[in-house]
Amino acid sequence: MEVMEPTLQMWLTFGVIGVGIFFYIIDKFPMEIVSLGIITTLLVLFHFMPVVGSDGQSLLSTRTLLAGFADPALVAILALLVVGHGMVETGALDSPVKVLVRLGNNYPVTILILSLITVMVISAFLNNTPVVVIFIPIMITLVENLGKSPSLYLMPLSFVAILGGMTTLIGSSTNLLVAGEFQTLSGETLGFFDFALPGLFLATIGFFYVLFIAPRILPSDNSATNTETRITGKQFIVQIDLTEGNSLIGKKAVAGMFPILSGVTVQMVKKGQNQYLPPFDDIELEKGDSIVVATTRNELTRKFAADHVLLSDVKNQSVIDLDDDTNGAAPKSRGQQLVEVIVAPKSRLDGRTLDQAGFVLQGGCKILGIQRRSRMNRASINDIRLEANDTLLAIGTQSQIQSLRLNNDVMLLEWSVKEIPFKADTWKALSIFFGVVVFASGGILPISIAATLGAFAMIVTGCLNVRKAAHAIDRNIFLLIGAALAMGASLQATGGASYLAMAMVDALSGASTAVMLSAFFIMIAFLTNILSNNATAVLFTPIAMNVASQLGVDPFIFVTAVIFAANCSFATPMGYQTNLLVLAPGNYKFTDFMKVGIPLIILLWISYSLFAPWYYGI
């Protein structure tokens, strides 16, 4: 195989890539700034020092270096982030996750292990990108309800999908590319399970590492999860007055509790002047009764989304469209947001009851509940006097919540703003989501087209507005993958990758086949985290066949090594699509992938170096 002579452009490319990775590692500058710096440097470098092909045309034109920003893989990832955000915002996965959570409360480790095993097995037979898309919101909701950080399990989710994909011919596009190149060059074909046994061996080794070691290395207090923990953990006191049409009317207590209010703690039932404390034996709810409950805002949101009538009579009809001047309007929920505010020192609310305050904050937000650090006696919410530092749970539109920023009586907690899902949107989101999965995994549409169609559908059907869809697109991913593809194109066009491969062959001249195979594996595993794994596969398949020919061994051995090593894309977020999908939800840094991924690559390399000589008899 002819290899380009080393050139100044090649060495400068090595330098730019090395400096770029160094700045990613030290994490002193934002990831998007480093990515933009890499792209800019390469654009300037190859403008003044072009790499010219045999036809006299520049191999690294501005169009070529910036082509990564229009890459179908990037478009697919960004669109899938929008689709996933739509699933989370509409609460589409709450019901199945509740089942998992109930099981997880009793068997938390078992449920997490089964979820990861399921992803690994499915990824062996389906495109692993949509599989990870399905499980990201499920895993987030599951681990948060179990009191754990999603950052502990989202990267393992990506890794087990990659591990599962290396066991069969269709497990990943990388495998198919290598098989196609192998057939073109040799006329032989790779069967569906031809490399399943060594692949399963490596996947099993990797799975145990991901399950037991990776969570000990990963950060467990990422800020993206802290917000949700604060949101879901607080208990608020909320009063429900049963007026005409409320779905609680006529419900009876069973075994001292009200089944329709599962998930909340009923503290008191008021019937006229009589007050009843739990357990509630033989009590039937009637029109005019009042119920005082303690609940988290997360559970309250679920109740709103699942049954608007159930909570339509929370003080002052708070789910009625607050922008509608007609008092008789039907309850609405779309566009309503929950928010937490703290009663400020010297506030005019200090010492007043909620009834005296009218259950309304300045600007129109309605107060739903109250929470304070000190214990509150069971009493009507009307009788609770507000104190400085009390936390109030309120509901309102976006404009009403924004007006609270100018309210001197309360301090707005910006992180706590969250829209209440609309039940009709849940089914829309589920239909769109599974449509994307079916079209992509069934080969009906390329994943980039299916995902773009899904993102568009999420917006036009009202599951997401444009602002939320834009918020779902992570600029780190956009610039990171653009920089990665620019580096990969530069490394290929300047001959850097081929130069490294042949330099390794020359350095190990005379070494045994086992040593050469081991060195070949680790070099490809290193480069696949800088180049795209598909580019690595196409580039190194002919090199692998050439090396095997020189050593006089079956080229199948080295070709399958390319498959396994090219799938070892664990050390960088741009190494594989699924890594990019979990980057933002897990709030990971570049170094998080290196800390977890590099030991995994080394473990798989050592395992393969010991297993392959025995398995292939070399």
C-alpha positions as MATLAB code, in Angstrom:
seq = 'MEVMEPTLQMWLTFGVIGVGIFFYIIDKFPMEIVSLGIITTLLVLFHFMPVVGSDGQSLLSTRTLLAGFADPALVAILALLVVGHGMVETGALDSPVKVLVRLGNNYPVTILILSLITVMVISAFLNNTPVVVIFIPIMITLVENLGKSPSLYLMPLSFVAILGGMTTLIGSSTNLLVAGEFQTLSGETLGFFDFALPGLFLATIGFFYVLFIAPRILPSDNSATNTETRITGKQFIVQIDLTEGNSLIGKKAVAGMFPILSGVTVQMVKKGQNQYLPPFDDIELEKGDSIVVATTRNELTRKFAADHVLLSDVKNQSVIDLDDDTNGAAPKSRGQQLVEVIVAPKSRLDGRTLDQAGFVLQGGCKILGIQRRSRMNRASINDIRLEANDTLLAIGTQSQIQSLRLNNDVMLLEWSVKEIPFKADTWKALSIFFGVVVFASGGILPISIAATLGAFAMIVTGCLNVRKAAHAIDRNIFLLIGAALAMGASLQATGGASYLAMAMVDALSGASTAVMLSAFFIMIAFLTNILSNNATAVLFTPIAMNVASQLGVDPFIFVTAVIFAANCSFATPMGYQTNLLVLAPGNYKFTDFMKVGIPLIILLWISYSLFAPWYYGI';
ca = [
       0.000    0.000    0.000;
       1.449    3.321   -1.105;
       1.867    5.799    1.719;
       2.438    9.515    1.363;
       5.810   10.815    2.405;
       5.742   12.856    5.607;
       5.213   16.538    4.875;
       5.233   19.759    6.850;
       1.433   19.875    6.617;
       1.272   16.406    8.179;
       3.406   17.372   11.149;
       1.475   20.613   11.619;
      -1.763   18.613   11.566;
      -0.396   16.338   14.293;
       0.503   19.476   16.251;
      -2.953   21.070   15.924;
      -4.673   17.832   16.982;
      -2.302   17.360   19.924;
      -2.750   20.940   21.156;
      -6.516   20.708   20.709;
      -6.783   17.510   22.748;
      -4.511   19.056   25.393;
      -6.882   22.007   25.814;
      -9.873   19.658   25.920;
      -8.171   17.742   28.721;
      -7.123   20.672   30.919;
     -10.709   22.021   30.688;
      -9.531   25.585   31.316;
     -11.514   26.978   28.388;
     -15.087   26.104   27.363;
     -15.321   23.135   25.012;
     -16.977   25.180   22.280;
     -14.132   27.743   22.325;
     -11.500   25.011   21.958;
     -13.473   23.404   19.095;
     -13.845   26.731   17.317;
     -10.111   27.384   17.793;
      -9.227   24.028   16.178;
     -11.459   24.687   13.180;
     -10.128   28.214   12.717;
      -6.503   27.072   12.937;
      -7.024   24.347   10.334;
      -8.825   26.769    7.995;
      -5.966   29.281    8.162;
      -3.260   26.595    7.951;
      -4.552   24.922    4.796;
      -5.443   28.219    3.155;
      -1.803   29.297    3.183;
      -0.334   25.752    2.964;
      -2.775   23.785    0.780;
      -2.599   20.011    0.339;
      -2.891   19.401   -3.408;
      -4.085   16.134   -4.939;
      -2.930   14.442   -8.139;
      -5.488   16.454  -10.131;
      -4.081   19.728   -8.835;
      -7.118   20.449   -6.658;
      -6.916   21.257   -2.938;
      -7.811   18.256   -0.791;
      -8.571   20.446    2.218;
     -10.570   23.363    0.913;
     -12.707   25.526    3.169;
     -15.754   23.587    1.998;
     -14.119   20.277    2.942;
     -13.038   21.432    6.397;
     -16.462   22.879    7.197;
     -18.408   19.968    5.718;
     -18.742   18.487    9.220;
     -21.351   21.110   10.117;
     -23.618   19.673    7.426;
     -22.754   16.062    8.168;
     -25.861   13.826    8.310;
     -24.611   12.296   11.576;
     -24.527   15.741   13.215;
     -27.986   16.601   11.892;
     -29.307   13.280   13.220;
     -27.830   13.829   16.684;
     -29.185   17.371   17.061;
     -32.622   16.340   15.801;
     -32.685   13.338   18.154;
     -31.897   15.673   21.063;
     -34.999   17.691   20.150;
     -37.125   14.532   19.929;
     -35.821   13.306   23.284;
     -36.488   16.685   24.885;
     -40.049   16.503   23.608;
     -40.472   13.136   25.306;
     -39.229   14.530   28.616;
     -41.258   17.744   28.463;
     -44.535   15.958   27.724;
     -43.949   13.304   30.396;
     -44.472   10.624   27.758;
     -42.451    7.995   29.602;
     -43.839    8.564   33.089;
     -46.155    5.521   33.034;
     -43.631    2.855   31.968;
     -40.999    4.389   34.217;
     -43.380    4.172   37.202;
     -43.443    0.408   36.723;
     -39.646    0.308   36.612;
     -39.412    2.574   39.644;
     -41.752    0.373   41.668;
     -39.609   -2.615   40.803;
     -36.472   -0.552   41.263;
     -37.438    0.420   44.801;
     -37.292   -3.253   45.740;
     -34.604   -4.388   43.291;
     -32.718   -1.250   42.213;
     -29.497   -2.966   41.148;
     -31.385   -5.694   39.298;
     -33.458   -3.209   37.289;
     -30.412   -1.164   36.280;
     -28.497   -4.296   35.270;
     -31.429   -5.634   33.247;
     -31.837   -2.266   31.502;
     -28.163   -2.215   30.469;
     -28.242   -5.855   29.368;
     -31.360   -5.150   27.302;
     -29.612   -2.253   25.545;
     -26.529   -4.381   24.819;
     -28.541   -7.277   23.394;
     -30.786   -5.082   21.233;
     -27.759   -3.146   19.949;
     -26.374   -6.366   18.471;
     -29.328   -6.530   16.058;
     -30.487   -2.921   15.610;
     -28.801    0.388   14.978;
     -27.632    1.305   18.469;
     -28.277    5.046   18.071;
     -32.104    4.840   18.238;
     -31.780    2.237   20.999;
     -29.845    4.714   23.147;
     -32.344    7.457   22.240;
     -35.139    5.267   23.629;
     -33.354    4.507   26.881;
     -31.888    7.948   27.708;
     -35.147    9.435   29.110;
     -36.030    6.100   30.720;
     -32.677    5.863   32.495;
     -32.778    9.530   33.561;
     -36.209    9.189   35.127;
     -35.422    5.800   36.655;
     -32.167    6.758   38.376;
     -33.546   10.097   39.570;
     -36.507    8.369   41.184;
     -34.037    6.003   42.832;
     -32.151    8.990   44.234;
     -29.108    8.559   41.999;
     -27.398   10.866   39.520;
     -28.033   10.199   35.796;
     -24.356   10.946   35.156;
     -23.542    7.606   36.797;
     -25.427    5.598   34.189;
     -25.792    7.567   30.941;
     -22.186    7.049   29.842;
     -22.419    3.327   30.705;
     -25.623    3.272   28.633;
     -23.696    4.537   25.605;
     -20.801    2.157   26.227;
     -22.928   -1.007   26.509;
     -24.649   -0.056   23.241;
     -21.232    0.166   21.554;
     -20.128   -3.121   23.134;
     -23.258   -4.888   21.948;
     -22.742   -3.501   18.456;
     -19.366   -5.193   18.022;
     -20.777   -8.737   18.290;
     -22.642   -9.124   14.960;
     -22.295   -8.012   11.353;
     -25.166   -5.508   11.575;
     -24.386   -4.330   15.112;
     -22.951   -1.047   13.832;
     -22.309    0.720   10.541;
     -18.575    0.263   11.245;
     -18.917   -3.513   10.979;
     -20.769   -3.255    7.677;
     -18.178   -0.889    6.210;
     -15.322   -3.226    7.102;
     -17.224   -6.199    5.674;
     -17.923   -4.304    2.450;
     -14.297   -3.230    2.066;
     -13.114   -6.781    2.814;
     -15.406   -8.217    0.151;
     -14.282   -5.656   -2.419;
     -10.601   -6.355   -1.831;
     -10.695  -10.128   -1.348;
     -13.975  -11.359   -2.792;
     -14.799  -13.053    0.534;
     -17.755  -12.221    2.751;
     -18.143  -11.922    6.507;
     -21.048  -13.894    7.950;
     -23.549  -12.575   10.473;
     -21.959  -14.361   13.457;
     -18.427  -14.924   12.100;
     -16.827  -12.816   14.827;
     -19.543  -13.208   17.476;
     -17.483  -15.280   19.938;
     -14.502  -12.896   20.305;
     -16.957   -9.989   20.161;
     -19.067  -11.494   22.941;
     -15.922  -12.123   24.992;
     -14.885   -8.445   24.725;
     -18.457   -7.228   25.307;
     -18.725   -9.295   28.484;
     -15.409   -7.977   29.829;
     -16.494   -4.429   28.992;
     -19.932   -4.891   30.537;
     -18.541   -5.848   33.939;
     -16.193   -2.851   33.823;
     -19.054   -0.515   32.884;
     -21.316   -1.913   35.588;
     -18.962   -2.078   38.562;
     -16.011    0.241   37.889;
     -17.274    3.086   35.701;
     -19.806    4.413   38.282;
     -16.953    4.712   40.802;
     -15.037    6.970   38.408;
     -17.895    9.057   37.028;
     -19.008   12.303   38.726;
     -22.080   11.829   40.895;
     -22.948   15.483   41.568;
     -23.234   17.054   38.114;
     -25.177   20.315   38.227;
     -27.656   19.130   35.608;
     -28.984   16.590   38.093;
     -28.895   18.795   41.157;
     -31.702   20.939   39.795;
     -34.014   17.983   39.337;
     -33.153   16.677   42.783;
     -34.093   20.014   44.325;
     -37.285   20.085   42.299;
     -38.491   16.596   43.166;
     -37.414   16.337   46.789;
     -39.341   19.116   48.548;
     -42.697   18.526   50.198;
     -45.321   21.265   49.799;
     -48.587   21.713   51.689;
     -51.443   22.058   49.189;
     -55.178   22.448   49.830;
     -57.810   21.088   47.432;
     -61.347   22.453   47.773;
     -63.947   20.112   46.276;
     -66.299   22.221   44.167;
     -68.755   21.144   41.485;
     -67.222   18.741   38.932;
     -64.155   17.712   40.919;
     -63.323   14.065   40.228;
     -62.594   13.431   43.931;
     -66.233   13.852   44.853;
     -67.766   10.485   45.743;
     -64.447    8.757   46.337;
     -64.201    6.643   49.501;
     -61.225    5.848   51.696;
     -59.892    2.306   51.371;
     -57.806    0.898   54.232;
     -57.488    4.417   55.624;
     -56.225    5.975   52.365;
     -57.588    7.415   49.121;
     -56.324    5.339   46.137;
     -56.943    8.179   43.673;
     -54.402   10.273   45.618;
     -51.630    7.696   45.588;
     -48.261    9.377   45.616;
     -49.375   12.192   47.922;
     -49.853   12.240   51.689;
     -53.339   13.269   52.782;
     -52.848   15.113   56.069;
     -56.388   16.224   56.815;
     -59.941   16.168   55.487;
     -62.277   19.056   56.422;
     -66.039   18.582   56.358;
     -67.612   21.861   57.417;
     -66.353   22.542   60.942;
     -65.133   18.973   61.437;
     -61.555   17.972   60.790;
     -60.441   14.354   60.241;
     -56.872   13.089   60.535;
     -55.482    9.827   59.090;
     -56.318    7.012   58.981;
     -59.525    7.947   57.155;
     -61.963    5.154   57.923;
     -65.367    5.142   56.202;
     -64.962    8.686   54.857;
     -66.601    9.603   51.550;
     -65.554   12.878   49.918;
     -68.378   15.296   49.170;
     -68.866   18.630   47.494;
     -67.658   21.428   49.814;
     -65.014   19.292   51.545;
     -61.391   20.391   51.693;
     -58.322   18.166   51.613;
     -54.884   19.215   52.859;
     -52.099   17.159   51.269;
     -48.316   17.075   51.414;
     -46.702   16.320   48.064;
     -43.678   16.999   45.926;
     -44.041   19.302   42.963;
     -43.024   16.417   40.721;
     -46.023   14.370   41.865;
     -48.267   17.429   41.689;
     -47.178   17.930   38.071;
     -48.088   14.325   37.292;
     -51.535   14.812   38.830;
     -52.127   17.959   36.770;
     -51.012   16.247   33.558;
     -52.964   13.026   34.143;
     -56.277   14.511   35.338;
     -56.992   18.214   34.934;
     -60.363   17.887   36.667;
     -58.800   16.226   39.697;
     -56.896   19.344   40.705;
     -58.880   21.972   38.865;
     -60.097   23.336   42.197;
     -56.742   23.865   43.871;
     -57.077   27.308   45.431;
     -58.459   29.994   43.087;
     -58.906   27.693   40.094;
     -55.212   28.002   39.420;
     -55.171   25.925   36.256;
     -57.633   28.202   34.483;
     -55.958   30.129   31.662;
     -54.683   33.160   33.519;
     -54.662   35.283   30.385;
     -58.355   34.702   29.778;
     -60.663   37.388   31.116;
     -63.718   35.132   31.020;
     -64.283   33.638   34.454;
     -66.171   30.637   33.165;
     -63.388   29.285   30.967;
     -62.638   25.600   31.054;
     -59.475   24.562   32.836;
     -56.377   24.576   30.655;
     -52.849   23.448   31.180;
     -50.846   24.114   28.028;
     -48.307   26.844   28.693;
     -48.776   26.786   32.465;
     -45.536   26.587   34.427;
     -44.719   25.701   38.023;
     -42.192   27.864   39.845;
     -40.797   28.202   43.341;
     -40.295   31.553   45.086;
     -38.921   32.412   48.521;
     -40.628   34.961   50.777;
     -38.068   37.761   51.088;
     -37.048   39.390   54.388;
     -39.232   42.433   55.137;
     -41.724   41.195   52.547;
     -45.285   42.495   52.737;
     -46.340   38.828   52.768;
     -44.536   38.196   56.081;
     -47.113   37.529   58.799;
     -50.068   37.342   56.413;
     -52.046   34.189   55.657;
     -52.410   32.953   52.098;
     -56.102   33.769   52.311;
     -55.253   37.379   53.195;
     -52.821   37.483   50.268;
     -55.573   36.278   47.956;
     -53.489   33.306   46.861;
     -52.085   35.595   44.159;
     -48.593   37.011   43.723;
     -47.951   40.353   42.084;
     -48.115   39.808   38.321;
     -50.836   37.157   38.401;
     -49.127   33.911   39.482;
     -51.375   31.812   41.713;
     -50.020   30.199   44.897;
     -50.553   26.447   45.114;
     -48.595   25.399   48.193;
     -46.146   26.279   50.925;
     -43.006   24.635   52.321;
     -40.845   25.640   55.251;
     -37.922   24.056   57.040;
     -39.618   23.994   60.434;
     -42.487   21.580   60.984;
     -45.995   22.865   60.240;
     -48.987   21.573   62.173;
     -51.840   19.994   60.246;
     -54.163   22.884   59.561;
     -56.082   24.551   56.784;
     -53.708   26.245   54.410;
     -55.800   29.392   54.985;
     -54.597   29.521   58.603;
     -50.843   29.251   57.887;
     -49.092   32.596   58.347;
     -46.222   33.194   55.969;
     -42.728   33.777   57.281;
     -39.517   35.026   55.691;
     -37.666   32.193   53.886;
     -40.850   30.168   53.314;
     -40.869   28.556   49.871;
     -44.064   29.018   47.860;
     -45.077   26.873   44.913;
     -46.888   28.946   42.289;
     -48.342   28.491   38.807;
     -48.513   30.961   35.951;
     -47.672   31.735   32.355;
     -44.167   32.547   31.186;
     -44.826   36.306   31.178;
     -46.344   36.202   34.660;
     -43.364   34.288   36.028;
     -40.936   36.726   34.400;
     -42.707   39.597   36.174;
     -41.697   38.020   39.516;
     -38.124   39.137   38.851;
     -39.226   42.667   39.708;
     -41.238   41.612   42.755;
     -39.524   42.749   45.972;
     -41.732   40.534   48.139;
     -40.397   37.245   46.793;
     -37.166   35.899   45.339;
     -37.663   33.943   42.113;
     -35.786   30.614   41.848;
     -35.045   30.597   38.101;
     -33.952   26.964   38.023;
     -37.312   25.784   39.333;
     -39.407   26.899   36.332;
     -40.934   23.881   34.609;
     -43.915   23.597   32.274;
     -46.809   21.289   33.158;
     -47.192   18.542   30.518;
     -50.394   18.493   28.512;
     -51.906   15.006   28.393;
     -52.804   15.122   24.702;
     -49.191   15.970   23.901;
     -48.036   12.791   25.617;
     -49.603   10.576   22.961;
     -48.375   12.833   20.183;
     -44.823   12.652   21.514;
     -44.967    8.859   21.880;
     -46.288    8.456   18.326;
     -43.611   10.739   16.902;
     -40.865    9.052   18.887;
     -41.747    5.504   17.893;
     -42.288    6.661   14.315;
     -38.691    7.902   14.244;
     -37.440    4.622   15.710;
     -39.412    2.472   13.241;
     -38.386    4.522   10.195;
     -34.723    4.567   11.239;
     -34.280    1.001   12.487;
     -36.390   -0.477    9.683;
     -34.331    1.192    6.975;
     -37.362    3.060    5.618;
     -35.558    6.392    5.985;
     -31.963    7.296    6.856;
     -31.693    8.163   10.529;
     -30.830   11.790    9.740;
     -34.061   12.227    7.742;
     -36.208   10.313   10.245;
     -34.825   12.338   13.161;
     -35.269   15.675   11.360;
     -38.843   14.740   10.515;
     -39.431   13.813   14.161;
     -38.020   17.125   15.439;
     -40.232   19.039   13.005;
     -43.283   17.029   14.097;
     -42.564   17.718   17.781;
     -42.742   21.459   17.085;
     -45.710   21.643   14.700;
     -47.861   19.402   16.925;
     -47.214   21.611   19.966;
     -45.214   19.091   22.000;
     -42.398   21.662   22.017;
     -42.268   25.321   21.128;
     -39.397   26.716   19.084;
     -37.692   28.150   22.177;
     -37.613   24.766   23.934;
     -36.512   22.972   20.788;
     -33.626   25.422   20.399;
     -32.741   24.925   24.057;
     -32.433   21.171   23.431;
     -29.697   21.701   20.827;
     -26.351   21.702   22.573;
     -23.738   24.023   21.013;
     -20.941   21.939   22.533;
     -22.017   18.972   20.406;
     -22.427   21.130   17.293;
     -18.907   22.578   17.460;
     -17.259   19.443   18.847;
     -18.347   17.172   16.023;
     -17.502   19.882   13.469;
     -13.980   20.094   14.889;
     -13.634   16.292   15.078;
     -14.577   15.812   11.426;
     -12.227   18.627   10.371;
      -9.358   16.960   12.275;
     -10.211   13.596   10.749;
     -10.295   15.012    7.206;
      -6.939   16.725    7.782;
      -5.348   13.559    9.166;
      -6.495   11.535    6.159;
      -5.688   14.076    3.448;
      -2.172   14.745    4.744;
      -1.500   11.003    5.022;
      -1.024   11.135    8.791;
      -3.114    8.054    9.584;
      -1.437    5.899    6.916;
       1.969    7.148    8.012;
       1.335    6.067   11.612;
       0.138    2.633   10.499;
       3.120    1.873    8.298;
       5.525    3.339   10.846;
       4.166    0.837   13.353;
       4.626   -2.027   10.881;
       8.218   -0.978   10.220;
       8.963   -0.585   13.941;
       7.653   -4.094   14.672;
       9.285   -5.731   11.676;
      10.223   -9.274   12.630;
       7.859   -9.407   15.605;
       5.453  -12.312   16.054;
       1.962  -12.235   14.610;
       0.456  -11.961   18.103;
       2.554   -8.888   18.914;
       1.745   -7.264   15.566;
      -1.966   -7.958   16.051;
      -1.891   -6.474   19.545;
      -0.079   -3.317   18.387;
      -2.424   -2.987   15.408;
      -5.452   -3.182   17.743;
      -4.279   -0.482   20.170;
      -3.272    1.915   17.385;
      -6.684    1.689   15.691;
      -8.421    1.996   19.081;
      -6.476    5.216   19.658;
      -7.198    6.719   16.234;
     -10.902    5.809   16.239;
     -11.398    8.322   19.049;
      -9.959   11.128   16.893;
     -11.106   10.097   13.427;
     -14.674    8.903   13.079;
     -14.958    5.164   13.643;
     -16.318    4.713   10.115;
     -13.365    6.574    8.604;
     -10.984    4.480   10.703;
     -12.637    1.277    9.517;
     -12.415    2.181    5.817;
      -8.834    3.457    6.149;
      -7.389    0.495    8.048;
      -9.132   -2.453    6.373;
      -6.782   -2.473    3.347;
      -3.811   -1.870    5.675;
      -4.917   -4.846    7.791;
      -5.086   -7.106    4.720;
      -1.666   -5.915    3.573;
      -0.118   -6.601    7.009;
      -1.742  -10.068    7.146;
      -0.374  -10.852    3.687;
       3.142   -9.853    4.748;
       2.884  -12.061    7.846;
       1.371  -14.976    5.924;
      -1.761  -15.303    8.090;
      -5.482  -15.337    7.330;
      -6.527  -11.717    6.638;
      -9.786  -12.453    8.489;
      -7.854  -12.216   11.777;
      -6.614   -8.688   11.155;
      -9.874   -7.547    9.519;
     -11.924   -8.548   12.568;
      -9.337   -6.800   14.759;
     -10.171   -3.633   12.805;
     -13.857   -4.157   13.652;
     -13.237   -4.590   17.370;
     -10.678   -1.788   17.659;
     -12.687    0.696   15.567;
     -15.617    0.120   17.921;
     -13.481    1.061   20.946;
     -14.669    4.662   20.680;
     -14.950    5.238   24.420;
     -12.303    7.867   25.203;
     -13.802   10.988   23.594;
     -17.356   12.307   23.221;
     -16.901   12.603   19.447;
     -15.752    8.986   19.240;
     -19.273    7.740   18.531;
     -22.793    9.134   18.071;
     -24.167    7.639   21.270;
     -21.428    9.367   23.280;
     -22.594   12.690   21.884;
     -26.211   11.838   22.708;
     -25.410   11.398   26.423;
     -22.931   14.303   26.624;
     -25.505   17.017   27.394;
     -28.026   14.998   29.501;
     -25.174   13.649   31.638;
     -23.509   17.071   31.836;
     -20.195   15.384   31.106;
     -16.864   17.030   30.428;
     -14.347   15.888   27.820;
     -12.139   14.497   30.569;
     -14.965   12.353   31.973;
     -14.883   10.250   28.803;
     -11.102    9.976   29.004;
     -11.115    8.935   32.671;
     -13.639    6.169   32.048;
     -12.951    5.324   28.415;
      -9.155    4.974   28.387;
      -9.066    2.272   31.128;
     -11.824    0.437   29.260;
      -9.855    0.551   26.006;
      -6.719   -0.708   27.770;
      -8.720   -3.494   29.427;
     -10.191   -4.602   26.090;
      -6.780   -4.366   24.406;
      -5.115   -6.581   27.027;
      -8.050   -9.012   26.952;
      -7.955   -9.243   23.165;
      -4.153   -9.578   23.114;
      -4.437  -12.614   25.398;
      -7.567  -14.122   23.847;
      -6.849  -13.745   20.115;
      -3.620  -15.820   19.937;
      -5.366  -18.687   21.730;
      -8.612  -18.390   19.743;
      -6.978  -18.084   16.303;
      -4.034  -20.361   17.071;
      -1.341  -17.829   16.163;
];
